[in-house]
C-alpha cells in the first residue's frame, strides 16, 4: 500500500494546508489578544471574530468553513506559484 507523505504532495496542496493553518492562527490571535485590548466589547469586528471560537455549533460552523476555504485558496494559489517557480 502506497501512502503519500508530505514530500510527495503537490506544491498547491502543501500551500493550501499551510494557508489554512496560518489563517486560523492569525484569526485566533486577532480575536483573543489584539482586539480585546484595543476595542470595546460592543465593536462589530470584536463580536464577529470572537464568536468564531465559541461553542455554539450551527451559526459558527459556516463562518469557520468560510475561513478554512479562504485560507486554502490563498495558500493553494501561493503554493501553485511557488511550484511553478521551482519546476523551471
CORURQUI-V712959 format. One record per helix or strand. SS is the DSSP state (~ for helix, > for strand). FROM is the first residue (numbers start at 0). TO is the last residue. If there is no record, write none. Layout:
ss: (SS;SS)
from: (FROM;FROM)
to: (TO;TO)
This chain:
ss: (~;~;~;~)
from: (5;10;43;56)
to: (7;37;52;85)
